[in-house]
């Protein structure tokens, strides 16, 4: 399965924490398309959208023309897996943002899956025969430097088999002379949404075979392969839509002097190691230099069994809403992106060029390799890729999850159109449950309860037997009362902690459209201390959703950060469905 590097695959959705999943690139006032020019919309993967926006700014202030016509580029950012899902549909929903004329996912994997999925739905192909690369970056396992050194870095080659052995060792890091680090803990994103997650999952399957041969459907059924993959997944702390959740939490832990207690390794793009070590995990151009470099830097481990590579293809779409003129403009923007000036901008930021060459940012770093020195793995066929995701769903670490939904009186307010906030949230929650398996353990609370802080509708038990009941209960919720946010979060965390298990992802999801209104519990600092004190191995993580314009997003961020989780922004109620999808991708 090793290639000469021309068949590049898979990338990461590191970049910005996707609070919501798509946004127009309008942070810079001078980035608007030229007046009088035809607008071309390019949807890019999140981790490179900032740089693509900068390139669009350059393009839009140039005098480039195609056959006498001028074009202005608008960049939108969407996680590759979500963009693939949307482009599989028969049409483009305007609620998703501007319809794209071109798509640049993190890896060609998503183009293969899109072609496969549209064929399965008997829909025409919308992709070009060939999509050229914009930039590239390999998938790595990022480890805090002392942990990498304990495994023999930089002199010893490290691979997935070594990490599996450590994850399975009863002494954890004690087997390497560091019992104070606890168990081996892996941060890994969801392969249904994240390119990093998909790439890492494919890489683990390849490592499990012990060869570099192509994965096949029969390989995925091999009990030894499945046992290897399940062992790696067992070490996962939680999943998610973006590796940035892990990197920002790691940065906070590093600031507090506890970087080695949060996570042992995170699967990311090589570029994300550059960003983290510069003090800017999101790779945000405007945030550069605002935070110091970490006390404990990350090291890029290139798995010895081989790694996958994000080729960041640029596909000009053959879609009904576009036209030959816009397609010509998109082609010209691709040519512009591949020019030396733009390539230098990308390599300065930590990417490799479209043909795989590193810039000084990589060659000058002692934490990265100029020559990755391991096989570059070619992508499996689309049917095998689809089977990899399905097999992962069977083998992944299961969830022990409590859904806590706000049904206060304000949820009866209109969300826009003919739906209330509660009605949109109910539909989103039911839709999101489809991501969870029957063996995941899920409970349901709503707050406030009648004359009490909350009402327990269903305990945390396997979802399969109570899936229909949970759907019914969610659909029957009625808004009334205030918002005892602190009290219900405190009680939910305590309840989940009493039933948490070491072999599950233990978490609660709190969705609220307001601020704390309970005069009997106003102790936010006490709640934060409680969550911080319990944010240990096997602790309960509190993922929060700020729903509607009145939600207290800042407080919800504090709550989630204290428990080493993440807050999600659905202050535009129309985004609640996609936000729920992102939140539940953590499990």
C-alpha positions in Angstrom: 0.0 0.0 0.0 3.0 2.3 0.1 3.2 4.8 -2.7 5.8 7.1 -4.1 4.0 10.0 -2.6 2.0 11.0 -5.6 -1.1 9.4 -4.3 -1.7 11.6 -1.3 -4.4 11.1 1.2 -6.2 12.4 4.2 -5.7 15.5 6.3 -6.9 17.1 9.5 -9.6 19.5 10.6 -7.3 21.2 13.1 -7.6 24.9 12.4 -10.4 26.9 14.1 -12.7 25.3 16.7 -15.7 24.9 14.5 -18.3 26.6 16.6 -20.9 26.2 13.9 -19.5 24.5 10.8 -19.3 27.1 8.1 -18.6 30.8 7.9 -18.1 33.4 5.1 -14.6 34.7 4.8 -15.3 38.3 5.7 -13.0 39.0 8.6 -11.1 41.5 6.5 -12.9 44.4 5.0 -10.6 44.5 2.0 -11.2 40.9 1.1 -14.5 41.5 -0.8 -14.6 40.5 -4.5 -13.8 43.3 -7.0 -16.8 45.4 -7.8 -18.4 44.5 -11.1 -16.7 41.1 -11.2 -18.4 37.7 -11.1 -18.3 36.1 -7.7 -16.8 32.6 -7.4 -17.5 30.7 -4.2 -14.8 28.3 -3.0 -15.5 26.1 0.0 -12.3 25.1 1.8 -11.4 22.8 4.7 -11.2 24.7 7.9 -7.5 24.4 8.7 -6.5 26.2 5.6 -9.4 28.6 5.2 -7.5 31.5 6.9 -4.7 31.2 4.3 -7.1 30.7 1.5 -8.8 33.9 2.5 -5.5 35.7 2.4 -4.9 34.3 -1.0 -8.4 35.4 -2.1 -7.6 38.9 -0.8 -4.5 38.9 -3.1 -6.4 37.6 -6.0 -9.3 40.1 -5.6 -6.9 43.1 -5.6 -5.1 41.9 -8.7 -6.0 42.7 -12.3 -6.3 39.0 -13.4 -8.8 38.3 -16.1 -9.9 35.2 -17.9 -10.9 35.8 -21.6 -11.5 39.4 -20.7 -13.7 38.6 -17.7 -12.8 39.3 -14.1 -13.7 37.2 -11.1 -13.8 37.8 -7.3 -13.2 34.9 -4.9 -15.3 34.3 -1.8 -14.0 31.7 0.6 -16.2 29.7 3.0 -15.0 27.2 5.5 -16.6 23.8 6.2 -15.3 20.6 7.7 -14.5 18.2 4.9 -16.8 15.5 6.1 -19.8 17.9 6.4 -19.1 19.4 3.0 -19.0 15.9 1.5 -22.4 15.1 3.1 -24.0 18.3 1.8 -22.6 17.8 -1.7 -24.1 14.3 -1.7 -27.6 15.8 -1.5 -29.6 16.5 -4.6 -29.3 20.3 -4.2 -27.7 22.9 -2.0 -29.6 24.3 1.0 -29.1 28.0 1.3 -29.1 27.6 5.1 -25.6 26.1 4.6 -24.3 29.4 3.2 -23.4 30.3 -0.4 -23.4 27.4 -2.9 -19.9 26.5 -3.9 -18.5 26.6 -7.4 -15.3 24.8 -6.2 -14.4 22.6 -3.2 -11.0 22.1 -1.6 -11.3 19.5 1.1 -8.3 18.5 3.2 -7.8 15.3 1.2 -8.8 13.5 -2.0 -10.4 10.8 0.2 -13.4 13.0 0.4 -13.7 13.4 -3.3 -13.6 9.6 -3.6 -16.3 9.2 -1.0 -18.4 11.9 -2.6 -18.3 10.2 -6.0 -19.1 6.9 -4.2 -22.0 8.3 -2.2 -23.6 10.2 -5.1 -23.4 7.0 -7.2 -25.1 5.1 -4.4 -27.9 7.7 -4.4 -28.2 7.5 -8.2 -27.0 11.1 -8.6 -24.7 12.4 -11.4 -21.0 12.9 -10.8 -20.2 16.6 -10.1 -16.4 16.2 -9.9 -13.7 16.7 -12.5 -11.7 13.8 -13.7 -8.7 15.3 -11.9 -8.3 17.7 -9.0 -4.9 19.2 -8.5 -3.4 19.8 -5.1 -3.2 23.2 -3.5 -0.8 22.3 -0.6 0.1 19.1 1.4 0.7 18.0 4.9 1.2 14.5 6.4 -0.7 13.1 9.3 1.3 12.7 12.4 0.9 11.6 16.0 1.7 14.7 18.1 3.2 14.0 21.5 4.5 16.2 24.3 8.3 16.1 24.0 9.0 14.3 27.3 6.6 11.5 26.5 8.0 11.1 23.0 11.5 10.9 24.5 10.3 8.2 26.9 9.4 6.1 23.9 12.9 6.7 22.4 12.4 9.7 20.2 14.2 11.0 18.2 16.5 7.9 17.8 13.9 5.2 17.8 11.2 4.7 15.2 7.7 4.8 16.9 4.5 3.3 15.4 1.0 2.4 16.2 2.0 -1.0 17.6 4.2 0.7 20.2 1.3 3.0 21.2 -1.0 0.0 21.4 1.4 -1.8 23.7 1.6 1.2 26.0 -2.1 1.6 26.0 -2.6 -2.0 27.0 0.1 -2.1 29.6 -1.5 -2.3 33.1 1.1 0.2 34.5 0.5 2.7 31.7 3.4 5.2 31.6 4.8 3.5 34.6 6.1 0.9 32.2 8.3 3.7 30.8 9.4 4.9 34.2 6.8 7.6 34.6 3.9 6.4 36.7 3.0 10.1 37.4 1.7 10.4 33.8 -1.0 7.7 34.4 -2.5 5.8 31.5 -1.7 6.4 27.8 -4.5 8.8 26.6 -5.1 9.4 22.9 -7.0 12.3 21.3 -8.5 11.4 18.0 -11.3 12.9 15.9 -14.4 11.4 14.4 -13.7 9.8 10.9 -17.2 10.6 9.8 -16.4 14.4 9.9 -12.7 14.9 10.4 -10.0 14.1 7.8 -7.5 13.5 10.6 -9.9 11.0 12.2 -10.4 9.2 8.9 -6.7 9.2 8.1 -5.6 8.0 11.5 -8.3 5.3 11.4 -7.0 4.0 8.0 -3.4 4.2 9.3 -4.3 2.1 12.4 -6.0 -0.5 10.2 -2.9 -0.7 8.0 -0.7 -1.0 11.0 -2.9 -3.8 12.3 -2.2 -5.9 9.2 1.5 -5.8 9.7 2.1 -5.1 6.0 1.8 -2.2 3.6 -0.7 -4.0 1.4 -3.9 -2.5 0.3 -6.8 -2.8 2.7 -9.6 -5.0 1.5 -13.1 -5.7 2.8 -11.8 -9.1 4.0 -9.0 -7.4 5.9 -11.5 -5.4 7.9 -13.2 -8.6 9.1 -9.9 -10.2 10.3 -10.3 -10.7 14.1 -6.6 -9.9 14.8 -7.0 -6.6 12.8 -10.2 -5.7 14.7 -8.6 -6.5 18.0 -5.7 -4.2 17.2 -7.9 -1.3 16.2 -10.2 -1.8 19.2 -7.2 -1.7 21.5 -6.1 1.7 20.1 -9.6 3.1 20.3 -9.8 2.0 23.9 -7.2 4.6 24.8 -9.2 7.5 23.3 -10.3 10.2 25.7 -13.1 11.3 23.4 -13.6 12.0 19.7 -14.8 15.2 18.1 -15.2 17.3 15.0 -11.8 19.0 15.2 -8.4 18.3 16.8 -8.4 21.9 17.9 -10.5 20.8 20.9 -7.5 18.8 22.2 -4.9 21.4 21.2 -6.6 24.3 23.0 -7.2 22.2 26.1 -3.6 21.1 26.0 -2.5 24.7 25.7 -4.6 25.6 28.8 -3.1 22.6 30.7 0.4 23.8 29.6 -0.3 27.3 30.9 -1.3 25.7 34.2 1.9 23.6 34.3 0.1 20.3 33.8 0.5 19.6 30.1 1.6 16.0 30.8 -1.6 15.2 32.7 -4.1 16.0 29.9 -3.4 13.8 26.9 -0.5 11.6 25.7 -0.9 12.0 22.0 -3.2 13.6 19.4 -3.5 12.7 15.8 -3.1 15.9 13.8 -1.7 17.4 10.6 2.0 18.2 10.7 1.0 21.8 10.3 -0.9 21.7 13.6 2.3 20.9 15.4 3.8 24.0 13.9 0.8 26.1 15.0 0.7 24.6 18.5 4.5 25.2 19.1 4.1 28.8 18.0 1.5 29.4 20.7 -1.3 29.6 18.1 -3.1 26.2 17.9 -5.8 27.5 15.6 -3.3 28.8 13.1 -5.3 32.1 13.1 -3.3 34.7 11.2 -4.8 37.5 13.3 -4.0 35.7 16.6 -0.3 35.1 15.7 2.0 36.3 18.5 -0.7 36.9 21.1 0.1 33.8 23.2 3.6 32.6 24.2 5.1 29.4 23.0 4.3 26.3 25.2 6.5 25.2 28.0 6.2 21.7 26.8 6.4 21.6 23.0 4.8 18.9 20.8 6.9 16.5 18.7 5.6 15.0 15.4 5.8 11.2 15.4 5.6 9.8 11.8 4.2 6.3 12.4 6.8 3.8 11.2 4.1 1.6 9.6 3.4 4.5 7.2 1.2 7.6 7.2 -1.3 9.3 5.1 -1.0 12.7 3.5 -3.4 15.6 3.0 -3.1 16.6 -0.6 -5.8 19.4 -0.3 -7.2 19.0 -3.8 -9.1 21.7 -5.6 -12.2 20.4 -7.4 -14.1 22.7 -9.8 -17.7 21.5 -9.4 -20.0 20.6 -12.3 -23.2 21.7 -10.5 -26.5 23.3 -11.7 -25.9 26.5 -9.7 -22.6 27.2 -11.4 -21.8 28.0 -15.0 -18.8 27.8 -17.4 -17.7 31.4 -16.6 -17.5 30.7 -12.8 -15.8 27.4 -13.5 -13.2 29.3 -15.5 -12.7 31.8 -12.7 -12.3 28.9 -10.2 -9.7 27.3 -12.5 -7.8 30.6 -12.6 -7.8 30.9 -8.8 -6.3 27.4 -8.6 -3.5 28.4 -10.9 -3.0 31.5 -8.8 -2.8 29.4 -5.6 -0.1 27.2 -7.2 2.1 30.2 -8.0 5.3 30.6 -6.0 4.2 33.6 -4.0 1.1 31.8 -2.6 3.0 28.6 -2.2 5.6 30.4 -0.1 2.8 31.9 2.1 1.5 28.3 2.7 4.9 26.8 3.5 5.8 29.7 5.8 2.7 28.8 7.7 3.8 25.2 8.1 2.2 23.4 5.1 4.3 21.7 2.5 4.0 22.7 -1.1 1.6 21.0 -3.4 4.4 18.7 -4.6 5.5 17.9 -1.0 8.4 20.2 -0.5 8.8 21.7 3.0 9.6 25.3 3.7 12.0 26.8 6.3 9.3 26.6 9.0 9.6 22.8 8.8 13.3 22.4 8.0 14.3 24.7 10.8 12.2 22.9 13.4 13.8 20.2 15.6 10.3 18.8 16.3 9.6 17.9 12.7 11.2 15.9 9.9 12.2 17.5 6.6 12.0 14.0 5.1 9.2 12.1 6.8 11.2 8.8 6.4 8.2 6.5 6.4 5.9 5.1 3.7 3.2 7.3 2.3 0.1 5.3 2.2 -2.2 5.4 -0.8 -6.0 5.6 -0.2 -8.1 2.5 -0.1 -10.9 2.2 -2.7 -14.1 4.1 -1.9 -16.0 0.9 -0.9 -13.2 0.0 1.5 -13.1 3.6 2.9 -16.9 3.4 3.5 -16.4 0.0 5.2 -13.5 1.5 7.4 -15.9 4.1 8.8 -18.6 1.4 9.4 -16.2 -0.9 11.1 -14.9 2.0 13.2 -18.4 2.6 14.4 -18.5 -1.0 15.7 -15.0 -0.9 17.4 -14.9 2.7 18.7 -15.0 3.5 22.4 -18.6 3.7 23.6 -20.2 6.7 25.2 -21.7 7.1 28.7 -23.7 10.2 28.0 -26.3 12.4 29.7 -28.2 14.8 27.5 -29.4 17.9 29.6 -31.8 20.1 27.6 -33.1 23.5 28.5 -36.9 23.7 28.3 -37.3 27.1 30.1 -40.0 29.5 29.0 -37.7 31.3 26.6 -37.5 28.2 24.5 -41.0 29.0 23.3 -39.7 32.1 21.5 -39.5 32.1 17.7 -36.2 30.9 16.2 -37.1 32.6 12.9 -39.7 31.4 10.4 -42.5 29.3 11.8 -40.5 27.3 14.4 -39.8 28.0 18.0 -36.4 27.5 19.6 -37.5 24.3 21.3 -38.9 22.8 18.1 -35.6 23.3 16.2 -33.7 21.9 19.2 -36.0 18.9 19.4 -35.5 18.1 15.7 -31.7 18.6 16.1 -31.4 16.3 19.1 -33.4 13.5 17.5 -31.3 13.9 14.3 -28.1 13.8 16.4 -29.1 10.6 18.2 -28.8 8.8 14.9 -25.0 9.2 15.2 -24.9 7.1 18.4 -25.0 3.3 18.4 -27.4 1.1 20.2 -24.6 0.1 22.6 -23.9 3.7 23.6 -25.3 4.5 27.0 -27.5 7.7 27.0 -29.8 9.3 29.5 -32.1 12.3 29.2 -32.8 15.2 31.6 -34.7 18.4 31.0 -34.5 21.6 33.1 -36.2 23.0 34.9 -38.4 20.3 36.3 -41.9 21.0 37.7 -41.0 22.5 41.1 -37.4 21.2 41.0 -34.1 21.8 39.2 -34.6 19.1 36.6 -36.7 16.2 35.5 -35.1 12.8 34.7 -36.9 11.3 31.7 -34.5 8.4 31.1 -31.5 7.1 33.0 -28.1 6.5 31.4 -28.6 3.1 29.9 -28.0 1.4 26.5 -29.6 3.5 23.8 -30.9 0.6 21.7 -33.8 -0.5 24.0 -34.8 3.1 24.8 -34.1 4.8 21.4 -37.8 5.1 20.5 -38.7 6.2 24.0 -36.0 8.9 24.0 -37.1 10.2 20.7 -40.7 10.4 21.9 -39.7 12.1 25.2 -37.6 14.7 23.4 -40.5 15.4 21.0 -42.9 15.9 23.9 -40.9 18.5 25.8 -42.8 21.6 26.7 -41.2 25.0 27.6 -41.8 26.6 31.1 -39.9 28.1 34.0 -36.5 29.7 34.5 -32.9 28.5 33.9 -31.1 26.8 36.9 -28.0 26.4 34.8 -25.4 26.0 37.6 -27.5 23.7 39.7 -28.4 21.4 36.9 -24.9 21.2 35.6 -23.6 20.4 39.1 -26.2 17.7 39.6 -25.8 16.2 36.1 -22.0 16.0 36.5 -22.4 14.3 39.9 -25.0 11.8 38.5 -22.8 10.9 35.5 -19.8 10.5 37.7 -21.5 8.0 40.0 -22.1 5.7 37.0 -19.0 6.5 34.9 -16.8 3.6 33.7 -13.2 3.5 32.7 -14.0 1.8 29.4 -16.4 4.5 28.2 -16.3 8.2 27.2 -18.0 9.8 30.2 -19.7 13.1 29.4 -22.8 15.3 29.7 -24.1 17.7 27.0 -25.8 20.8 28.3 -27.9 22.9 25.9 -29.3 26.2 27.1 -30.6 29.4 25.6 -30.2 31.6 28.6 -28.2 32.6 31.7 -28.4 31.2 35.2 -31.6 32.3 36.9 -31.6 30.2 40.0 -31.2 32.4 43.2 -30.5 29.3 45.2 -27.3 28.5 43.3 -25.3 31.4 42.0 -21.9 29.9 42.8 -20.2 29.7 39.4 -16.7 29.7 40.9 -17.6 26.8 43.1 -19.0 24.9 40.1 -15.8 25.6 38.1 -13.6 24.4 41.0 -15.7 21.2 41.3 -15.4 20.5 37.5 -11.7 21.3 37.5 -11.0 19.0 40.5 -12.8 16.2 38.8 -11.1 16.6 35.4 -8.9 13.6 35.8 -8.6 10.3 34.1 -12.1 8.9 33.6 -13.6 12.3 34.7 -16.9 13.5 33.3 -16.5 16.1 30.5 -19.2 18.8 30.1 -19.8 19.8 26.5 -22.1 22.9 26.3 -24.2 24.4 23.6 -25.0 28.2 23.7 -28.4 28.3 21.9 -29.9 31.6 20.8 -28.7 35.2 21.2 -29.4 35.3 24.9 -27.2 32.3 25.9 -24.3 33.0 28.2 -21.5 31.7 25.9 -18.7 33.0 28.0 -19.9 31.2 31.1 -20.5 28.0 29.1 -17.0 28.2 27.8 -15.7 28.4 31.4 -17.7 25.3 32.3 -16.5 23.3 29.4 -12.9 24.3 29.7 -12.9 23.4 33.4 -13.9 19.9 32.5 -11.5 19.6 29.5 -14.3 19.6 27.0 -15.6 22.3 24.5 -18.3 24.8 24.2 -20.3 25.1 20.9 -21.9 28.3 19.6 -25.5 28.0 18.2 -26.4 31.6 19.0 -27.9 31.6 15.5 -30.7 29.1 16.3 -30.8 28.0 12.6 -27.4 26.4 13.1 -28.5 24.1 16.0 -28.8 21.0 13.8 -25.3 21.2 12.5 -24.0 22.1 16.0 -25.7 19.1 17.6 -24.0 16.9 14.9 -20.6 18.4 15.8 -21.2 18.0 19.6 -22.3 14.3 19.3 -19.3 13.6 17.0 -17.3 13.6 20.3 -18.7 10.2 21.1 
